[in-house]
Amino acid sequence: MNLKDLITRVRQYTRDTTGSLFTQEDIIAFINEGIDRTRRYKHFKDMTHLDNLSDEPKYLPSEYHHLLALYGASRCFTQDEQHAIAQQFMNEYEYKTQEVELLINDGDLEIEGYDKESKEFD
């Protein structure tokens, strides 16, 4: 998913398909905040922010790009003071990012650009 797709996914999660509730700038900021949070896992420490609509998350396997939309939706709901829903989305984000880390550590998921032997990025 590129940034444009992630924005669309956040809008779907928040039922803001018309874009009347949350600005695109806020959603992009929340997605990039999600990248910052994902960087706490060693395999994703070199992820960069998404600035252009065609940018895709580095290192995060494509089947897990939606995690950034989960994080973004959580922050949108927090901003809208819907804390219970925000917590549900954050819990899903946290659970799935931990799952990804376990899969990587167990050798069941490979990160492009990560050398398992030296435990360093290219």
Buried (B, 14 or more C-beta within 10 A) or exposed (E): BBBBBBBBBBBEBBEBEEEEBBEBEBBBBBBBBBBEBBBEBEBBEBBEBBEEEEBBBBBBBEEBBBBBBBBBBBBBBBBBEBEEBBEBBBEBBBEBBEEBBEBBEEEEBEBEEBEEEEEEBE
